[in-house]
Amino acid sequence: MKSTRQRLLELLKNRNNQTAAELSRALGVTQADARYHLSKMVNEGLIVVVGQQRAGRRGRPARRYALAEAALKDNFDLLSSALLTITLADLSQEEQKSFLCRVAAALVGETDLQGPLSQRLVRAIEKLNELGYVSRWEAHATAPRLILENCPFAKLLNQHPQLCQLDACMLEILLDERVLQIESRADNPSNDCIYIVGG
């Protein structure tokens, strides 16, 4: 059987922004019991007070509670890092590139390679932004440039700099063109990655 704490956390995941009275009714516990656990979880940083609600003219306002970021945290970055470490450990540079390009193809899915490069660039930017990148392209005299302002895998880059190859593979798949990274996040004060098309 789940503890009151576990039940409170589960309830707040589904019904964020609740008072102790609302939570106690939903769980079938006393308000004092709910407030006791809520107070402890606020001190532990699992729950935050997000506002107050006046029940009537008398008494103090009821606090409204929500899950804190710490309670919503997952370990996907840790899992991803472990999987990459194990998978890439015994692969040569060429095999690592091949593996990352297969992952890129799985992330990109079906692509429309029809039309001129400008149309493919627009579709590539749309797809990258769907995947959590903040990206754009700019026309230049020599070749178009793709700017990736946000990398959804940034937390993993220190341990796995090979993930820049994943980005390059995705761009090449989306554009059906070769790309060349001319600036990385580490090189650029604005933390952007910049690629030229046709490199």
C-alpha positions, -999 to 999 in steps of 0.1 A, spaced: 0 0 0 13 35 -9 21 60 18 3 92 23 33 110 8 33 89 -23 -4 94 -28 -1 132 -23 27 134 -49 7 113 -74 -24 134 -68 -5 166 -73 9 152 -106 -26 149 -119 -42 178 -101 -17 205 -96 -25 237 -76 -46 222 -47 -53 232 -11 -47 209 19 -85 206 23 -89 195 -14 -61 170 -11 -73 156 22 -108 150 8 -94 133 -23 -72 110 -2 -96 104 26 -72 117 53 -76 145 78 -66 180 69 -41 180 97 -25 149 83 -24 164 48 -9 196 61 17 177 81 30 158 50 27 189 28 48 210 52 75 183 53 76 180 15 77 218 11 108 218 34 123 190 13 117 210 -19 93 185 -34 63 207 -32 60 245 -35 33 270 -23 19 286 -55 -7 309 -40 -34 314 -15 -72 311 -15 -96 328 8 -123 304 20 -144 331 36 -142 363 56 -126 346 87 -94 327 92 -62 328 72 -62 320 35 -56 284 25 -23 277 7 -23 262 -27 3 235 -34 20 223 -66 48 199 -74 83 215 -74 107 209 -103 126 184 -82 96 162 -79 90 163 -117 127 155 -125 134 124 -144 167 106 -151 165 104 -189 198 123 -192 215 99 -169 200 69 -187 209 84 -221 245 90 -210 249 55 -197 234 40 -229 257 62 -251 288 53 -230 281 15 -233 271 17 -270 300 38 -282 327 24 -260 339 -4 -284 332 14 -317 357 29 -340 352 66 -350 336 55 -383 313 30 -365 303 57 -340 294 80 -369 274 53 -386 255 46 -353 248 82 -347 235 87 -383 211 57 -378 199 74 -346 195 107 -365 174 89 -392 151 74 -365 147 109 -349 139 126 -382 116 100 -396 100 105 -430 115 134 -449 103 153 -480 134 160 -502 114 176 -530 118 212 -541 146 237 -541 171 240 -513 152 270 -497 121 249 -493 141 220 -478 157 245 -454 123 257 -442 111 221 -437 144 212 -419 140 242 -395 104 232 -388 114 196 -380 144 206 -358 121 230 -338 96 201 -333 125 181 -318 134 209 -293 160 228 -312 157 265 -316 170 269 -351 169 292 -381 187 296 -414 203 325 -431 213 332 -467 250 340 -473 270 348 -504 289 314 -503 263 290 -489 233 290 -465 240 288 -428 220 268 -403 221 282 -367 211 259 -338 206 282 -308 194 254 -285 205 218 -284 180 195 -266 210 173 -258 232 200 -244 234 184 -209 251 154 -225 276 172 -247 304 175 -221 305 137 -218 295 129 -253 308 155 -278 300 130 -305 264 142 -304 274 171 -327 278 143 -353 241 134 -346 231 170 -354 252 170 -386 236 137 -397 201 150 -391 208 181 -412 222 161 -440 192 137 -440 167 166 -439 184 186 -466 199 158 -488 230 179 -488 264 178 -471 269 201 -441 299 214 -423 300 226 -388 319 259 -387 312 269 -351 304 247 -321 287 257 -288 321 257 -272 336 281 -298 308 305 -298 300 330 -270 263 328 -278 264 290 -275 251 285 -311 262 258 -334 266 270 -370 266 248 -401 271 257 -437 252 237 -464 273 221 -491 304 220 -470 
